[in-house]
Amino acid sequence: MTPDIRPLVAGNWKMNGTRASLDQIKAMAEGVKGSLSEKVETLICPPATLLYVATALCDDSPLMIGAQDCHQKQSGAHTGDISAEMIADCFGTHVIVGHSERRTDHAESDALVRAKTEAAHAAGLVAIVCIGETGEERKGGKTLDILKRQLAESLPDGATAENTVVAYEPVWAIGTGLTPTASDVEEAHAFMRSELVSRFAAAGGKMRILYGGSVKPGNAKELMSVANVDGALIGGASLKAEDFLAIYGAYEELTA
Ligand SMILES: O=C[C@H](O)COP(=O)(O)O
């Protein structure tokens, strides 16, 4: 955690979830009401098909709803894509950009991620910009070089602590049950913090840096207590309200 930064516990449902899954969102929306909600923000990013209904379900809850991707343009002939403006129109507040699955499946470059981040900002959304090294890059000792490049090239100059969240997701830790050691996470997050401060000055000191990659109820407290880890981006464990709320609940003691 970083003193004075309100952590964000975010779930990314990826290509999972149908109308039947809305019960989970309802349970999460109820579960995050209470005293902890003043200290910790919560967000679920369901597939785009559920966005509008999900925001309606969270009307009287602090649980926020976001999307998993947006196009870099505001509108036009881009079959199958959705724009940041459309997400805002559905009352979404955040959008994930540059997830490693999009970088791999759709060959998204840092320059494209940066353009999507700018589109998110223009629509008034908070962009959650994902970065992280592959297993090969880690073995080759290139982790910090990759993070430096992705941060420099994926974040636009207009990034602020209010409109941008960075999510560090080591690609090899996603969906594998593997996680870096707490000291590896600490080193990566300290490095990202210093890069953000050197580019964005005070705003870089306040920007949230989430950790993502096999976060579960059992390891959340240890990972979230590492310096400069300002929350989590959770995949598999965010699909069930019970697990998501258990990870959120890990903050009970950490923020006491
Ligand atoms: O966006 C979320 C991440 O890719 C982490 O996924 P995971 O928690 O299933 O490893």
The ligand as an SDF file (V2000), in Angstrom:
LIG
                    3D

 10  9  0  0  0  0  0  0  0  0999 V2000
   -6.8560   -8.9050  -15.4900 O   0  0  0  0  0  0  0  0  0  0  0  0
   -6.6240   -9.8230  -14.7020 C   0  0  0  0  0  0  0  0  0  0  0  0
   -5.4580  -10.6440  -14.8080 C   0  0  0  0  0  0  0  0  0  0  0  0
   -5.1650  -11.0270  -16.1070 O   0  0  0  0  0  0  0  0  0  0  0  0
   -5.2540  -11.6890  -13.7650 C   0  0  0  0  0  0  0  0  0  0  0  0
   -5.9610  -12.8650  -14.0430 O   0  0  0  0  0  0  0  0  0  0  0  0
   -5.9460  -14.0500  -12.9530 P   0  0  0  0  0  0  0  0  0  0  0  0
   -6.2920  -13.4170  -11.6400 O   0  0  0  0  0  0  0  0  0  0  0  0
   -6.9740  -15.0190  -13.4250 O   0  0  0  0  0  0  0  0  0  0  0  0
   -4.5490  -14.5870  -12.9290 O   0  0  0  0  0  0  0  0  0  0  0  0
  1  2  2  0
  2  3  1  0
  3  4  1  0
  3  5  1  0
  5  6  1  0
  6  7  1  0
  7  8  2  0
  7  9  1  0
  7 10  1  0
M  END
$$$$
